[in-house]
């Protein structure tokens, strides 16, 4: 019986540690999201920030320059 009780205690300890880890991971992610939102300045209208905005093309077939080559070629 003693060995069976030790396995149950180890299992409970492991699950408790996992739950604590997940709680800390969620807190860490919430902190990172908060820091990112503070860092990201959405009101900036400078040219460097505007260049980072992704724009879609109206073309049906996107074209790449002749110098563009991928590893697949």
N, CA, C and O atoms as a Tripos MOL2 file, in Angstrom:
@<TRIPOS>MOLECULE
protein
  292   291    73     0     0
PROTEIN
NO_CHARGES

@<TRIPOS>ATOM
      1 N           0.8130   -1.1990    0.0000 N.3       1 UNK1
      2 CA          0.0000    0.0000    0.0000 C.3       1 UNK1
      3 C           0.8570    1.2640    0.0000 C.2       1 UNK1
      4 O           0.4690    2.2830   -0.5720 O.2       1 UNK1
      5 N           2.0090    1.1940    0.6360 N.am      2 UNK2
      6 CA          2.8560    2.3820    0.7530 C.3       2 UNK2
      7 C           3.3070    2.8780   -0.6250 C.2       2 UNK2
      8 O           3.3130    4.0820   -0.8820 O.2       2 UNK2
      9 N           3.6780    1.9610   -1.4960 N.am      3 UNK3
     10 CA          4.1290    2.3380   -2.8360 C.3       3 UNK3
     11 C           2.9920    2.9630   -3.6390 C.2       3 UNK3
     12 O           3.2180    3.9230   -4.3760 O.2       3 UNK3
     13 N           1.7980    2.4450   -3.5120 N.am      4 UNK4
     14 CA          0.6400    2.9690   -4.2210 C.3       4 UNK4
     15 C           0.3190    4.3860   -3.7490 C.2       4 UNK4
     16 O          -0.0550    5.2390   -4.5540 O.2       4 UNK4
     17 N           0.4650    4.6380   -2.4460 N.am      5 UNK5
     18 CA          0.2350    5.9760   -1.8960 C.3       5 UNK5
     19 C           1.2780    6.9540   -2.4170 C.2       5 UNK5
     20 O           0.9490    8.1030   -2.7120 O.2       5 UNK5
     21 N           2.5320    6.5200   -2.5360 N.am      6 UNK6
     22 CA          3.5950    7.3740   -3.0650 C.3       6 UNK6
     23 C           3.3140    7.7650   -4.5130 C.2       6 UNK6
     24 O           3.5610    8.9050   -4.9060 O.2       6 UNK6
     25 N           2.8030    6.8310   -5.3030 N.am      7 UNK7
     26 CA          2.4650    7.1450   -6.6970 C.3       7 UNK7
     27 C           1.3550    8.1820   -6.7550 C.2       7 UNK7
     28 O           1.3910    9.0900   -7.5860 O.2       7 UNK7
     29 N           0.3620    8.0500   -5.8670 N.am      8 UNK8
     30 CA         -0.7240    9.0270   -5.8360 C.3       8 UNK8
     31 C          -0.2230   10.3980   -5.4110 C.2       8 UNK8
     32 O          -0.6410   11.4120   -5.9710 O.2       8 UNK8
     33 N           0.6680   10.4370   -4.4260 N.am      9 UNK9
     34 CA          1.2220   11.7150   -3.9760 C.3       9 UNK9
     35 C           2.0530   12.3420   -5.0810 C.2       9 UNK9
     36 O           1.9580   13.5460   -5.3160 O.2       9 UNK9
     37 N           2.8700   11.5420   -5.7670 N.am     10 UNK10
     38 CA          3.6740   12.0620   -6.8710 C.3      10 UNK10
     39 C           2.7810   12.6040   -7.9800 C.2      10 UNK10
     40 O           3.0730   13.6490   -8.5620 O.2      10 UNK10
     41 N           1.7100   11.9060   -8.2680 N.am     11 UNK11
     42 CA          0.7840   12.3480   -9.3130 C.3      11 UNK11
     43 C           0.1300   13.6710   -8.9200 C.2      11 UNK11
     44 O           0.0200   14.5820   -9.7400 O.2      11 UNK11
     45 N          -0.2990   13.7730   -7.6730 N.am     12 UNK12
     46 CA         -0.9290   15.0080   -7.1900 C.3      12 UNK12
     47 C           0.0820   16.1490   -7.2090 C.2      12 UNK12
     48 O          -0.2510   17.2660   -7.6060 O.2      12 UNK12
     49 N           1.3020   15.8800   -6.7860 N.am     13 UNK13
     50 CA          2.3550   16.9040   -6.8030 C.3      13 UNK13
     51 C           2.6320   17.3690   -8.2190 C.2      13 UNK13
     52 O           2.7780   18.5660   -8.4680 O.2      13 UNK13
     53 N           2.7040   16.4400   -9.1330 N.am     14 UNK14
     54 CA          2.9620   16.7820  -10.5320 C.3      14 UNK14
     55 C           1.8340   17.6350  -11.1080 C.2      14 UNK14
     56 O           2.0900   18.6260  -11.7910 O.2      14 UNK14
     57 N           0.6050   17.2570  -10.8380 N.am     15 UNK15
     58 CA         -0.5410   18.0180  -11.3490 C.3      15 UNK15
     59 C          -0.5910   19.4180  -10.7240 C.2      15 UNK15
     60 O          -0.9310   20.3860  -11.4040 O.2      15 UNK15
     61 N          -0.2600   19.5270   -9.4530 N.am     16 UNK16
     62 CA         -0.2320   20.8270   -8.7890 C.3      16 UNK16
     63 C           0.8370   21.7150   -9.4090 C.2      16 UNK16
     64 O           0.6030   22.8950   -9.6700 O.2      16 UNK16
     65 N           2.0030   21.1450   -9.6410 N.am     17 UNK17
     66 CA          3.0780   21.9130  -10.2720 C.3      17 UNK17
     67 C           2.6840   22.3480  -11.6780 C.2      17 UNK17
     68 O           2.9770   23.4750  -12.0800 O.2      17 UNK17
     69 N           2.0320   21.4780  -12.4240 N.am     18 UNK18
     70 CA          1.5990   21.8200  -13.7770 C.3      18 UNK18
     71 C           0.5720   22.9530  -13.7420 C.2      18 UNK18
     72 O           0.6370   23.8770  -14.5530 O.2      18 UNK18
     73 N          -0.3660   22.8810  -12.8110 N.am     19 UNK19
     74 CA         -1.3740   23.9410  -12.7080 C.3      19 UNK19
     75 C          -0.7400   25.2720  -12.3260 C.2      19 UNK19
     76 O          -1.1420   26.3190  -12.8340 O.2      19 UNK19
     77 N           0.2490   25.2400  -11.4330 N.am     20 UNK20
     78 CA          0.9650   26.4600  -11.0660 C.3      20 UNK20
     79 C           1.7310   27.0150  -12.2660 C.2      20 UNK20
     80 O           1.7510   28.2250  -12.4940 O.2      20 UNK20
     81 N           2.3540   26.1260  -13.0230 N.am     21 UNK21
     82 CA          3.0830   26.5500  -14.2190 C.3      21 UNK21
     83 C           2.1490   27.2290  -15.2160 C.2      21 UNK21
     84 O           2.4820   28.2830  -15.7570 O.2      21 UNK21
     85 N           0.9790   26.6310  -15.4650 N.am     22 UNK22
     86 CA          0.0330   27.2110  -16.4140 C.3      22 UNK22
     87 C          -0.4790   28.5630  -15.9270 C.2      22 UNK22
     88 O          -0.6680   29.4760  -16.7310 O.2      22 UNK22
     89 N          -0.7030   28.7000  -14.6330 N.am     23 UNK23
     90 CA         -1.1370   29.9860  -14.0770 C.3      23 UNK23
     91 C          -0.0600   31.0400  -14.2900 C.2      23 UNK23
     92 O          -0.3540   32.1570  -14.7150 O.2      23 UNK23
     93 N           1.1820   30.6880  -13.9950 N.am     24 UNK24
     94 CA          2.2880   31.6260  -14.1950 C.3      24 UNK24
     95 C           2.4780   31.9530  -15.6710 C.2      24 UNK24
     96 O           2.7910   33.0910  -16.0200 O.2      24 UNK24
     97 N           2.2930   30.9710  -16.5300 N.am     25 UNK25
     98 CA          2.4320   31.1990  -17.9680 C.3      25 UNK25
     99 C           1.3600   32.1750  -18.4560 C.2      25 UNK25
    100 O           1.6450   33.0490  -19.2750 O.2      25 UNK25
    101 N           0.1420   32.0310  -17.9610 N.am     26 UNK26
    102 CA         -0.9340   32.9510  -18.3360 C.3      26 UNK26
    103 C          -0.6460   34.3640  -17.8440 C.2      26 UNK26
    104 O          -0.8860   35.3300  -18.5670 O.2      26 UNK26
    105 N          -0.1350   34.4950  -16.6280 N.am     27 UNK27
    106 CA          0.2240   35.8090  -16.0990 C.3      27 UNK27
    107 C           1.3410   36.4350  -16.9320 C.2      27 UNK27
    108 O           1.3010   37.6260  -17.2410 O.2      27 UNK27
    109 N           2.3330   35.6290  -17.2910 N.am     28 UNK28
    110 CA          3.4440   36.1160  -18.1050 C.3      28 UNK28
    111 C           2.9580   36.5970  -19.4740 C.2      28 UNK28
    112 O           3.3640   37.6600  -19.9450 O.2      28 UNK28
    113 N           2.0940   35.8140  -20.1040 N.am     29 UNK29
    114 CA          1.5590   36.2110  -21.4080 C.3      29 UNK29
    115 C           0.7300   37.4810  -21.3050 C.2      29 UNK29
    116 O           0.8070   38.3390  -22.1850 O.2      29 UNK29
    117 N          -0.0630   37.6170  -20.2420 N.am     30 UNK30
    118 CA         -0.8400   38.8460  -20.0460 C.3      30 UNK30
    119 C           0.0870   40.0430  -19.8810 C.2      30 UNK30
    120 O          -0.1940   41.1270  -20.3930 O.2      30 UNK30
    121 N           1.1920   39.8470  -19.1680 N.am     31 UNK31
    122 CA          2.1710   40.9190  -18.9920 C.3      31 UNK31
    123 C           2.8220   41.2950  -20.3220 C.2      31 UNK31
    124 O           2.9970   42.4770  -20.6170 O.2      31 UNK31
    125 N           3.1790   40.2910  -21.1230 N.am     32 UNK32
    126 CA          3.7840   40.5640  -22.4320 C.3      32 UNK32
    127 C           2.8220   41.3120  -23.3440 C.2      32 UNK32
    128 O           3.2310   42.2360  -24.0470 O.2      32 UNK32
    129 N           1.5550   40.9250  -23.3410 N.am     33 UNK33
    130 CA          0.5580   41.5990  -24.1720 C.3      33 UNK33
    131 C           0.4070   43.0480  -23.7260 C.2      33 UNK33
    132 O           0.3240   43.9520  -24.5580 O.2      33 UNK33
    133 N           0.3700   43.2700  -22.4130 N.am     34 UNK34
    134 CA          0.2550   44.6300  -21.8860 C.3      34 UNK34
    135 C           1.4540   45.4730  -22.3110 C.2      34 UNK34
    136 O           1.2890   46.6100  -22.7540 O.2      34 UNK34
    137 N           2.6670   44.9160  -22.1770 N.am     35 UNK35
    138 CA          3.8710   45.6480  -22.5890 C.3      35 UNK35
    139 C           3.8540   45.9450  -24.0800 C.2      35 UNK35
    140 O           4.2420   47.0370  -24.4960 O.2      35 UNK35
    141 N           3.4130   44.9950  -24.8850 N.am     36 UNK36
    142 CA          3.3720   45.2060  -26.3290 C.3      36 UNK36
    143 C           2.3910   46.3210  -26.6730 C.2      36 UNK36
    144 O           2.6840   47.1690  -27.5160 O.2      36 UNK36
    145 N           1.2360   46.3250  -26.0270 N.am     37 UNK37
    146 CA          0.2540   47.3720  -26.3120 C.3      37 UNK37
    147 C           0.7750   48.7360  -25.9070 C.2      37 UNK37
    148 O           0.4890   49.7280  -26.5790 O.2      37 UNK37
    149 N           1.5320   48.8080  -24.8250 N.am     38 UNK38
    150 CA          2.1310   50.0760  -24.4180 C.3      38 UNK38
    151 C           3.2160   50.4990  -25.4000 C.2      38 UNK38
    152 O           3.3670   51.6880  -25.6830 O.2      38 UNK38
    153 N           3.9690   49.5400  -25.9200 N.am     39 UNK39
    154 CA          5.0700   49.8340  -26.8360 C.3      39 UNK39
    155 C           4.5540   50.2500  -28.2000 C.2      39 UNK39
    156 O           5.0960   51.1610  -28.8270 O.2      39 UNK39
    157 N           3.5060   49.5820  -28.6580 N.am     40 UNK40
    158 CA          2.9690   49.8490  -29.9800 C.3      40 UNK40
    159 C           2.2280   51.1860  -29.9570 C.2      40 UNK40
    160 O           1.2420   51.3460  -29.2380 O.2      40 UNK40
    161 N           2.7030   52.1250  -30.7360 N.am     41 UNK41
    162 CA          2.0820   53.4470  -30.7790 C.3      41 UNK41
    163 C           1.2430   53.5280  -32.0480 C.2      41 UNK41
    164 O           1.7830   53.7100  -33.1390 O.2      41 UNK41
    165 N          -0.0640   53.3940  -31.9140 N.am     42 UNK42
    166 CA         -0.9340   53.3590  -33.0790 C.3      42 UNK42
    167 C          -1.1750   54.7420  -33.6780 C.2      42 UNK42
    168 O          -1.6230   54.8520  -34.8190 O.2      42 UNK42
    169 N          -0.8830   55.7970  -32.9180 N.am     43 UNK43
    170 CA         -1.1430   57.1430  -33.4030 C.3      43 UNK43
    171 C          -0.0020   57.7080  -34.2320 C.2      43 UNK43
    172 O          -0.1130   58.8180  -34.7510 O.2      43 UNK43
    173 N           1.0870   56.9720  -34.3670 N.am     44 UNK44
    174 CA          2.2440   57.4610  -35.1050 C.3      44 UNK44
    175 C           1.9420   57.4580  -36.6010 C.2      44 UNK44
    176 O           1.4570   56.4630  -37.1400 O.2      44 UNK44
    177 N           2.2270   58.5610  -37.2600 N.am     45 UNK45
    178 CA          1.9700   58.6720  -38.6920 C.3      45 UNK45
    179 C           3.2530   58.9670  -39.4680 C.2      45 UNK45
    180 O           3.1890   59.4800  -40.5860 O.2      45 UNK45
    181 N           4.4170   58.6530  -38.8940 N.am     46 UNK46
    182 CA          5.6690   58.9170  -39.5970 C.3      46 UNK46
    183 C           5.8320   57.9540  -40.7660 C.2      46 UNK46
    184 O           5.1600   56.9250  -40.8290 O.2      46 UNK46
    185 N           6.7280   58.2930  -41.6920 N.am     47 UNK47
    186 CA          6.9290   57.4800  -42.8900 C.3      47 UNK47
    187 C           7.4290   56.0720  -42.5710 C.2      47 UNK47
    188 O           7.0300   55.1170  -43.2380 O.2      47 UNK47
    189 N           8.2890   55.9240  -41.5690 N.am     48 UNK48
    190 CA          8.8100   54.6050  -41.2330 C.3      48 UNK48
    191 C           7.6960   53.6780  -40.7430 C.2      48 UNK48
    192 O           7.6760   52.4930  -41.0770 O.2      48 UNK48
    193 N           6.7910   54.2110  -39.9680 N.am     49 UNK49
    194 CA          5.6820   53.3850  -39.4720 C.3      49 UNK49
    195 C           4.7120   53.0490  -40.6030 C.2      49 UNK49
    196 O           4.1780   51.9420  -40.6610 O.2      49 UNK49
    197 N           4.4930   53.9920  -41.4840 N.am     50 UNK50
    198 CA          3.5760   53.7430  -42.5930 C.3      50 UNK50
    199 C           4.1270   52.7100  -43.5720 C.2      50 UNK50
    200 O           3.3570   51.9970  -44.2160 O.2      50 UNK50
    201 N           5.4620   52.6200  -43.6900 N.am     51 UNK51
    202 CA          6.0510   51.6180  -44.5740 C.3      51 UNK51
    203 C           5.8490   50.2080  -44.0360 C.2      51 UNK51
    204 O           5.8520   49.2460  -44.8030 O.2      51 UNK51
    205 N           5.6730   50.0800  -42.7230 N.am     52 UNK52
    206 CA          5.5170   48.7670  -42.1160 C.3      52 UNK52
    207 C           4.1030   48.2120  -42.2960 C.2      52 UNK52
    208 O           3.8620   47.0360  -42.0240 O.2      52 UNK52
    209 N           3.1720   49.0450  -42.7500 N.am     53 UNK53
    210 CA          1.7990   48.5850  -42.9400 C.3      53 UNK53
    211 C           1.7370   47.6870  -44.1680 C.2      53 UNK53
    212 O           2.2760   48.0290  -45.2210 O.2      53 UNK53
    213 N           1.0910   46.5620  -44.0360 N.am     54 UNK54
    214 CA          0.9520   45.6230  -45.1540 C.3      54 UNK54
    215 C          -0.1650   46.1130  -46.0610 C.2      54 UNK54
    216 O          -1.2660   46.4220  -45.6030 O.2      54 UNK54
    217 N           0.1290   46.1770  -47.3370 N.am     55 UNK55
    218 CA         -0.8610   46.6150  -48.2960 C.3      55 UNK55
    219 C          -1.1390   45.4790  -49.2700 C.2      55 UNK55
    220 O          -0.2230   44.7600  -49.6700 O.2      55 UNK55
    221 N          -2.3750   45.3200  -49.6440 N.am     56 UNK56
    222 CA         -2.7110   44.2770  -50.6080 C.3      56 UNK56
    223 C          -2.7460   44.8710  -52.0030 C.2      56 UNK56
    224 O          -2.9860   46.0640  -52.1890 O.2      56 UNK56
    225 N          -2.5080   44.0330  -52.9520 N.am     57 UNK57
    226 CA         -2.4610   44.4570  -54.3370 C.3      57 UNK57
    227 C          -3.8000   44.1890  -55.0100 C.2      57 UNK57
    228 O          -4.5160   43.2540  -54.6530 O.2      57 UNK57
    229 N          -4.1210   45.0180  -55.9820 N.am     58 UNK58
    230 CA         -5.3530   44.8400  -56.7450 C.3      58 UNK58
    231 C          -5.1520   43.8470  -57.8980 C.2      58 UNK58
    232 O          -6.1160   43.4260  -58.5370 O.2      58 UNK58
    233 N          -3.8830   43.4760  -58.1590 N.am     59 UNK59
    234 CA         -3.5880   42.5760  -59.2690 C.3      59 UNK59
    235 C          -4.1220   41.1740  -58.9960 C.2      59 UNK59
    236 O          -4.1400   40.7140  -57.8540 O.2      59 UNK59
    237 N          -4.5540   40.5090  -60.0510 N.am     60 UNK60
    238 CA         -5.0120   39.1340  -59.9010 C.3      60 UNK60
    239 C          -3.8330   38.1810  -59.7260 C.2      60 UNK60
    240 O          -3.8760   37.2790  -58.8880 O.2      60 UNK60
    241 N          -2.7860   38.3830  -60.5150 N.am     61 UNK61
    242 CA         -1.5800   37.5600  -60.4270 C.3      61 UNK61
    243 C          -0.4360   38.4220  -59.8980 C.2      61 UNK61
    244 O           0.0030   39.3330  -60.5990 O.2      61 UNK61
    245 N           0.0550   38.1710  -58.7030 N.am     62 UNK62
    246 CA          1.1610   38.9780  -58.1940 C.3      62 UNK62
    247 C           2.4300   38.7120  -59.0070 C.2      62 UNK62
    248 O           2.6980   37.5820  -59.4160 O.2      62 UNK62
    249 N           3.1840   39.7490  -59.2250 N.am     63 UNK63
    250 CA          4.4240   39.6500  -59.9920 C.3      63 UNK63
    251 C           5.6010   39.9250  -59.0730 C.2      63 UNK63
    252 O           5.5320   40.7690  -58.1790 O.2      63 UNK63
    253 N           6.6710   39.2020  -59.3080 N.am     64 UNK64
    254 CA          7.9000   39.4140  -58.5670 C.3      64 UNK64
    255 C           8.9670   39.8970  -59.5470 C.2      64 UNK64
    256 O           8.8960   39.6340  -60.7480 O.2      64 UNK64
    257 N           9.9440   40.6000  -59.0130 N.am     65 UNK65
    258 CA         11.0330   41.0770  -59.8460 C.3      65 UNK65
    259 C          11.8440   39.9260  -60.4050 C.2      65 UNK65
    260 O          11.7690   38.8040  -59.9020 O.2      65 UNK65
    261 N          12.6290   40.2040  -61.4580 N.am     66 UNK66
    262 CA         13.4240   39.1490  -62.0950 C.3      66 UNK66
    263 C          14.5240   38.6520  -61.1790 C.2      66 UNK66
    264 O          14.9770   37.5170  -61.3220 O.2      66 UNK66
    265 N          14.9620   39.4780  -60.2410 N.am     67 UNK67
    266 CA         16.0260   39.0780  -59.3160 C.3      67 UNK67
    267 C          15.5150   38.1570  -58.2160 C.2      67 UNK67
    268 O          16.3120   37.5640  -57.4890 O.2      67 UNK67
    269 N          14.2280   38.0310  -58.0840 N.am     68 UNK68
    270 CA         13.6520   37.2050  -57.0340 C.3      68 UNK68
    271 C          13.7720   35.7330  -57.3950 C.2      68 UNK68
    272 O          13.2800   35.2940  -58.4340 O.2      68 UNK68
    273 N          14.4240   34.9820  -56.5310 N.am     69 UNK69
    274 CA         14.5490   33.5420  -56.7220 C.3      69 UNK69
    275 C          14.3720   32.8770  -55.3690 C.2      69 UNK69
    276 O          14.8700   33.3660  -54.3550 O.2      69 UNK69
    277 N          13.6830   31.7980  -55.3630 N.am     70 UNK70
    278 CA         13.4680   31.0750  -54.1060 C.3      70 UNK70
    279 C          14.3470   29.8530  -54.0260 C.2      70 UNK70
    280 O          14.9820   29.4660  -55.0070 O.2      70 UNK70
    281 N          14.3830   29.2580  -52.8800 N.am     71 UNK71
    282 CA         15.1780   28.0520  -52.6780 C.3      71 UNK71
    283 C          14.6290   26.8740  -53.4570 C.2      71 UNK71
    284 O          15.3450   25.9020  -53.6970 O.2      71 UNK71
    285 N          13.3680   26.9460  -53.8530 N.am     72 UNK72
    286 CA         12.7420   25.8390  -54.5490 C.3      72 UNK72
    287 C          13.1950   25.7050  -55.9930 C.2      72 UNK72
    288 O          12.9400   24.6880  -56.6380 O.2      72 UNK72
    289 N          13.8720   26.7430  -56.5030 N.am     73 UNK73
    290 CA         14.2960   26.6920  -57.9080 C.3      73 UNK73
    291 C          15.6460   26.0150  -58.0420 C.2      73 UNK73
    292 O          16.1630   25.8820  -59.1510 O.2      73 UNK73
@<TRIPOS>BOND
     1     1     2 1
     2     2     3 1
     3     3     4 2
     4     3     5 am
     5     5     6 1
     6     6     7 1
     7     7     8 2
     8     7     9 am
     9     9    10 1
    10    10    11 1
    11    11    12 2
    12    11    13 am
    13    13    14 1
    14    14    15 1
    15    15    16 2
    16    15    17 am
    17    17    18 1
    18    18    19 1
    19    19    20 2
    20    19    21 am
    21    21    22 1
    22    22    23 1
    23    23    24 2
    24    23    25 am
    25    25    26 1
    26    26    27 1
    27    27    28 2
    28    27    29 am
    29    29    30 1
    30    30    31 1
    31    31    32 2
    32    31    33 am
    33    33    34 1
    34    34    35 1
    35    35    36 2
    36    35    37 am
    37    37    38 1
    38    38    39 1
    39    39    40 2
    40    39    41 am
    41    41    42 1
    42    42    43 1
    43    43    44 2
    44    43    45 am
    45    45    46 1
    46    46    47 1
    47    47    48 2
    48    47    49 am
    49    49    50 1
    50    50    51 1
    51    51    52 2
    52    51    53 am
    53    53    54 1
    54    54    55 1
    55    55    56 2
    56    55    57 am
    57    57    58 1
    58    58    59 1
    59    59    60 2
    60    59    61 am
    61    61    62 1
    62    62    63 1
    63    63    64 2
    64    63    65 am
    65    65    66 1
    66    66    67 1
    67    67    68 2
    68    67    69 am
    69    69    70 1
    70    70    71 1
    71    71    72 2
    72    71    73 am
    73    73    74 1
    74    74    75 1
    75    75    76 2
    76    75    77 am
    77    77    78 1
    78    78    79 1
    79    79    80 2
    80    79    81 am
    81    81    82 1
    82    82    83 1
    83    83    84 2
    84    83    85 am
    85    85    86 1
    86    86    87 1
    87    87    88 2
    88    87    89 am
    89    89    90 1
    90    90    91 1
    91    91    92 2
    92    91    93 am
    93    93    94 1
    94    94    95 1
    95    95    96 2
    96    95    97 am
    97    97    98 1
    98    98    99 1
    99    99   100 2
   100    99   101 am
   101   101   102 1
   102   102   103 1
   103   103   104 2
   104   103   105 am
   105   105   106 1
   106   106   107 1
   107   107   108 2
   108   107   109 am
   109   109   110 1
   110   110   111 1
   111   111   112 2
   112   111   113 am
   113   113   114 1
   114   114   115 1
   115   115   116 2
   116   115   117 am
   117   117   118 1
   118   118   119 1
   119   119   120 2
   120   119   121 am
   121   121   122 1
   122   122   123 1
   123   123   124 2
   124   123   125 am
   125   125   126 1
   126   126   127 1
   127   127   128 2
   128   127   129 am
   129   129   130 1
   130   130   131 1
   131   131   132 2
   132   131   133 am
   133   133   134 1
   134   134   135 1
   135   135   136 2
   136   135   137 am
   137   137   138 1
   138   138   139 1
   139   139   140 2
   140   139   141 am
   141   141   142 1
   142   142   143 1
   143   143   144 2
   144   143   145 am
   145   145   146 1
   146   146   147 1
   147   147   148 2
   148   147   149 am
   149   149   150 1
   150   150   151 1
   151   151   152 2
   152   151   153 am
   153   153   154 1
   154   154   155 1
   155   155   156 2
   156   155   157 am
   157   157   158 1
   158   158   159 1
   159   159   160 2
   160   159   161 am
   161   161   162 1
   162   162   163 1
   163   163   164 2
   164   163   165 am
   165   165   166 1
   166   166   167 1
   167   167   168 2
   168   167   169 am
   169   169   170 1
   170   170   171 1
   171   171   172 2
   172   171   173 am
   173   173   174 1
   174   174   175 1
   175   175   176 2
   176   175   177 am
   177   177   178 1
   178   178   179 1
   179   179   180 2
   180   179   181 am
   181   181   182 1
   182   182   183 1
   183   183   184 2
   184   183   185 am
   185   185   186 1
   186   186   187 1
   187   187   188 2
   188   187   189 am
   189   189   190 1
   190   190   191 1
   191   191   192 2
   192   191   193 am
   193   193   194 1
   194   194   195 1
   195   195   196 2
   196   195   197 am
   197   197   198 1
   198   198   199 1
   199   199   200 2
   200   199   201 am
   201   201   202 1
   202   202   203 1
   203   203   204 2
   204   203   205 am
   205   205   206 1
   206   206   207 1
   207   207   208 2
   208   207   209 am
   209   209   210 1
   210   210   211 1
   211   211   212 2
   212   211   213 am
   213   213   214 1
   214   214   215 1
   215   215   216 2
   216   215   217 am
   217   217   218 1
   218   218   219 1
   219   219   220 2
   220   219   221 am
   221   221   222 1
   222   222   223 1
   223   223   224 2
   224   223   225 am
   225   225   226 1
   226   226   227 1
   227   227   228 2
   228   227   229 am
   229   229   230 1
   230   230   231 1
   231   231   232 2
   232   231   233 am
   233   233   234 1
   234   234   235 1
   235   235   236 2
   236   235   237 am
   237   237   238 1
   238   238   239 1
   239   239   240 2
   240   239   241 am
   241   241   242 1
   242   242   243 1
   243   243   244 2
   244   243   245 am
   245   245   246 1
   246   246   247 1
   247   247   248 2
   248   247   249 am
   249   249   250 1
   250   250   251 1
   251   251   252 2
   252   251   253 am
   253   253   254 1
   254   254   255 1
   255   255   256 2
   256   255   257 am
   257   257   258 1
   258   258   259 1
   259   259   260 2
   260   259   261 am
   261   261   262 1
   262   262   263 1
   263   263   264 2
   264   263   265 am
   265   265   266 1
   266   266   267 1
   267   267   268 2
   268   267   269 am
   269   269   270 1
   270   270   271 1
   271   271   272 2
   272   271   273 am
   273   273   274 1
   274   274   275 1
   275   275   276 2
   276   275   277 am
   277   277   278 1
   278   278   279 1
   279   279   280 2
   280   279   281 am
   281   281   282 1
   282   282   283 1
   283   283   284 2
   284   283   285 am
   285   285   286 1
   286   286   287 1
   287   287   288 2
   288   287   289 am
   289   289   290 1
   290   290   291 1
   291   291   292 2
@<TRIPOS>SUBSTRUCTURE
     1 UNK1         2 RESIDUE 1 A UNK
     2 UNK2         6 RESIDUE 1 A UNK
     3 UNK3        10 RESIDUE 1 A UNK
     4 UNK4        14 RESIDUE 1 A UNK
     5 UNK5        18 RESIDUE 1 A UNK
     6 UNK6        22 RESIDUE 1 A UNK
     7 UNK7        26 RESIDUE 1 A UNK
     8 UNK8        30 RESIDUE 1 A UNK
     9 UNK9        34 RESIDUE 1 A UNK
    10 UNK10       38 RESIDUE 1 A UNK
    11 UNK11       42 RESIDUE 1 A UNK
    12 UNK12       46 RESIDUE 1 A UNK
    13 UNK13       50 RESIDUE 1 A UNK
    14 UNK14       54 RESIDUE 1 A UNK
    15 UNK15       58 RESIDUE 1 A UNK
    16 UNK16       62 RESIDUE 1 A UNK
    17 UNK17       66 RESIDUE 1 A UNK
    18 UNK18       70 RESIDUE 1 A UNK
    19 UNK19       74 RESIDUE 1 A UNK
    20 UNK20       78 RESIDUE 1 A UNK
    21 UNK21       82 RESIDUE 1 A UNK
    22 UNK22       86 RESIDUE 1 A UNK
    23 UNK23       90 RESIDUE 1 A UNK
    24 UNK24       94 RESIDUE 1 A UNK
    25 UNK25       98 RESIDUE 1 A UNK
    26 UNK26      102 RESIDUE 1 A UNK
    27 UNK27      106 RESIDUE 1 A UNK
    28 UNK28      110 RESIDUE 1 A UNK
    29 UNK29      114 RESIDUE 1 A UNK
    30 UNK30      118 RESIDUE 1 A UNK
    31 UNK31      122 RESIDUE 1 A UNK
    32 UNK32      126 RESIDUE 1 A UNK
    33 UNK33      130 RESIDUE 1 A UNK
    34 UNK34      134 RESIDUE 1 A UNK
    35 UNK35      138 RESIDUE 1 A UNK
    36 UNK36      142 RESIDUE 1 A UNK
    37 UNK37      146 RESIDUE 1 A UNK
    38 UNK38      150 RESIDUE 1 A UNK
    39 UNK39      154 RESIDUE 1 A UNK
    40 UNK40      158 RESIDUE 1 A UNK
    41 UNK41      162 RESIDUE 1 A UNK
    42 UNK42      166 RESIDUE 1 A UNK
    43 UNK43      170 RESIDUE 1 A UNK
    44 UNK44      174 RESIDUE 1 A UNK
    45 UNK45      178 RESIDUE 1 A UNK
    46 UNK46      182 RESIDUE 1 A UNK
    47 UNK47      186 RESIDUE 1 A UNK
    48 UNK48      190 RESIDUE 1 A UNK
    49 UNK49      194 RESIDUE 1 A UNK
    50 UNK50      198 RESIDUE 1 A UNK
    51 UNK51      202 RESIDUE 1 A UNK
    52 UNK52      206 RESIDUE 1 A UNK
    53 UNK53      210 RESIDUE 1 A UNK
    54 UNK54      214 RESIDUE 1 A UNK
    55 UNK55      218 RESIDUE 1 A UNK
    56 UNK56      222 RESIDUE 1 A UNK
    57 UNK57      226 RESIDUE 1 A UNK
    58 UNK58      230 RESIDUE 1 A UNK
    59 UNK59      234 RESIDUE 1 A UNK
    60 UNK60      238 RESIDUE 1 A UNK
    61 UNK61      242 RESIDUE 1 A UNK
    62 UNK62      246 RESIDUE 1 A UNK
    63 UNK63      250 RESIDUE 1 A UNK
    64 UNK64      254 RESIDUE 1 A UNK
    65 UNK65      258 RESIDUE 1 A UNK
    66 UNK66      262 RESIDUE 1 A UNK
    67 UNK67      266 RESIDUE 1 A UNK
    68 UNK68      270 RESIDUE 1 A UNK
    69 UNK69      274 RESIDUE 1 A UNK
    70 UNK70      278 RESIDUE 1 A UNK
    71 UNK71      282 RESIDUE 1 A UNK
    72 UNK72      286 RESIDUE 1 A UNK
    73 UNK73      290 RESIDUE 1 A UNK
